[in-house]
């Protein structure tokens, strides 16, 4: 298992981008299938945007997109308050586990809540009406609510045990095929049937060809 710990209390930095990019590099370079686990906790304090520029934010968002598209199952465990980089990474994984004390926070800058892609992912995954107060007002989403909204898949007193069981269940999945299924899932929220059927049929054809190739002669 390839793991990374993300401290949401730390200001976004070049080191943050480098650490996440290194995880993506290691996963993509693995000759055998890998499982990725991201442990997140913490939220930034007031003034966290001081010294931040849009170039760094852009690099971070692009690296998160790499995480979101990795050819491997990605799992996340959240504990305590999670905002900033911690929330970003949590929302970009496939399967999410929250400890009971978890609170997901869209943190504020000096004027309002931060308009980063965490807000986009929350709306895409749970619906605008259901996360409106969190995105506009910064009200926390606790673990039980996150589970009800589908943002967290499990709430567990022992999240590490759930992580281990989930990792065992997904170990051996074909990473490239998983990435294709994930993209079809993403596209389904914004693509009509006529536009979606082509990529789905192409994926079906790919699966059938692979199955035929694996049949004993």
C-alpha positions in Angstrom: 0.0 0.0 0.0 1.3 3.5 -0.9 0.4 6.0 1.8 0.5 9.7 2.4 -0.4 11.8 5.4 -1.8 15.3 4.8 -1.9 17.9 7.5 -4.6 20.4 6.8 -3.3 22.8 9.4 -0.2 23.4 7.2 -0.5 26.2 4.7 -0.5 25.1 1.0 3.1 25.0 -0.2 5.4 23.8 -2.9 6.2 20.9 -0.5 2.5 20.0 -0.4 2.4 19.7 -4.1 5.7 17.8 -4.3 4.6 15.2 -1.7 1.3 14.5 -3.5 3.0 14.4 -6.9 5.6 11.9 -5.5 2.7 9.6 -4.4 1.2 9.9 -7.9 4.6 9.2 -9.5 5.2 6.1 -7.4 1.7 4.8 -8.1 2.0 5.3 -11.8 5.5 3.7 -12.0 4.6 0.6 -10.1 4.9 -2.5 -12.3 2.2 -4.3 -10.3 -1.2 -2.9 -9.1 -1.1 -0.7 -6.1 -3.6 0.6 -3.5 -3.2 4.2 -2.4 -4.2 5.3 1.1 -4.3 9.0 2.2 -4.7 9.9 5.8 -6.0 13.5 6.4 -6.6 15.6 9.4 -6.5 19.3 10.3 -7.8 22.6 9.0 -5.9 25.8 8.4 -6.2 28.8 10.8 -7.2 32.3 9.9 -4.7 34.0 7.6 -3.7 30.8 5.8 -3.9 32.5 2.4 -1.1 34.9 3.3 1.7 34.6 0.7 -0.4 32.2 -1.4 -0.5 32.8 -5.2 -2.7 31.4 -7.9 0.2 29.7 -9.6 0.7 27.4 -6.6 -3.0 26.8 -6.2 -3.1 25.8 -9.9 -0.3 23.3 -9.4 -2.0 21.9 -6.3 -5.4 21.5 -8.1 -3.7 19.8 -11.1 -1.9 17.4 -8.8 -5.2 16.6 -7.0 -6.6 15.8 -10.5 -3.8 13.3 -11.0 -4.7 11.7 -7.7 -8.3 11.6 -8.8 -7.3 9.9 -12.1 -4.7 7.4 -10.8 -4.8 3.9 -12.3 -5.3 2.4 -8.8 -7.9 2.3 -6.1 -7.5 5.3 -3.8 -8.7 5.3 -0.2 -8.9 8.0 2.4 -9.2 8.1 6.2 -10.3 11.4 7.9 -10.0 12.3 11.6 -11.0 15.4 13.4 -11.5 18.7 11.6 -10.5 18.5 7.9 -10.2 21.5 5.8 -7.9 23.0 3.2 -5.5 20.4 1.7 -7.0 17.7 3.9 -10.5 18.2 2.6 -9.2 18.5 -1.0 -7.5 15.2 -0.9 -10.3 13.4 0.9 -12.8 14.4 -1.8 -10.5 13.3 -4.6 -10.4 9.6 -3.5 -12.5 6.6 -4.4 -13.4 5.3 -1.0 -13.6 7.4 2.2 -13.6 6.5 5.8 -14.3 8.9 8.6 -13.7 8.7 12.3 -16.7 9.7 14.4 -15.1 13.0 15.3 -14.6 14.1 11.7 -15.8 17.4 10.6 -15.4 18.5 6.9 -14.8 22.3 6.6 -14.8 24.6 3.6 -12.5 27.1 5.2 -12.6 30.9 4.7 -10.2 33.4 3.4 -10.5 37.0 4.4 -13.8 37.6 2.7 -15.8 34.4 2.3 -15.4 30.6 2.0 -12.5 29.5 -0.2 -13.6 29.1 -3.8 -11.4 26.1 -4.6 -12.3 22.8 -6.2 -13.4 21.3 -2.9 -16.6 23.3 -3.3 -17.0 21.9 -6.9 -16.5 18.3 -5.7 -18.9 18.7 -2.8 -21.6 19.9 -5.2 -20.9 17.2 -7.8 -21.0 14.5 -5.2 -23.8 15.5 -3.0 -25.8 18.2 -4.8 -25.9 21.9 -4.5 -28.9 22.1 -2.1 -27.4 19.6 0.3 -24.1 21.3 0.7 -25.2 24.9 0.2 -24.6 25.9 3.9 -21.2 24.3 3.9 -20.0 25.9 0.6 -21.5 29.4 1.2 -21.3 29.8 5.0 -18.5 27.4 6.0 -20.7 25.4 8.3 -19.1 22.0 9.1 -20.3 18.7 7.8 -20.0 16.2 10.6 -19.2 12.5 10.1 -22.8 11.3 10.3 -24.0 14.0 7.8 -21.0 13.2 5.5 -22.1 9.5 5.5 -25.8 10.5 4.8 -24.7 12.7 1.9 -22.5 10.0 0.4 -19.4 12.1 0.9 -18.0 9.5 3.3 -18.6 5.8 2.6 -18.0 4.6 6.2 -18.0 6.1 9.7 -16.0 3.8 12.0 -14.6 3.9 15.5 -11.6 2.0 14.1 -11.1 3.5 10.7 -7.7 1.8 10.2 -9.4 -1.6 10.4 -11.9 -0.6 7.8 -9.1 0.8 5.7 -7.2 -2.5 5.9 -10.4 -4.5 5.0 -11.2 -2.3 2.1 -7.6 -2.4 0.8 -7.8 -6.2 0.9 -11.0 -6.1 -1.0 -9.7 -3.9 -3.8 -6.2 -5.3 -4.1 -5.7 -6.9 -7.5 -8.2 -4.7 -9.3 -6.9 -3.7 -12.8 -5.9 -0.1 -12.3 -6.3 1.0 -15.9 -9.8 -0.5 -16.0 -10.7 1.1 -12.7 -9.6 4.5 -14.1 -11.9 4.0 -17.1 -14.9 3.1 -14.9 -14.1 6.2 -12.7 -14.1 8.5 -15.7 -17.5 7.0 -16.9 -18.8 7.8 -13.4 -17.6 11.4 -13.5 -19.0 11.9 -17.0 -22.4 10.6 -16.1 -23.2 13.7 -14.0 -22.8 16.0 -17.0 -23.2 13.9 -20.2 -26.5 13.0 -21.9 -27.3 9.4 -22.9 -26.4 9.9 -26.6 -23.0 11.3 -25.8 -22.4 8.7 -23.0 -23.2 5.5 -24.9 -20.1 5.6 -27.1 -17.6 5.6 -24.3 -19.6 3.0 -22.4 -19.8 0.7 -25.4 -16.0 1.2 -26.0 -15.4 0.2 -22.4 -17.6 -2.9 -22.8 -15.7 -3.8 -26.0 -12.4 -3.4 -24.2 -13.6 -5.7 -21.3 -14.9 -8.3 -23.7 -11.7 -8.4 -25.7 -9.7 -8.7 -22.5 -11.9 -11.6 -21.3 -11.5 -13.3 -24.7 -7.7 -12.9 -24.6 -7.6 -14.5 -21.1 -9.7 -17.5 -22.0 -7.7 -20.8 -22.1 -7.0 -21.9 -25.7 
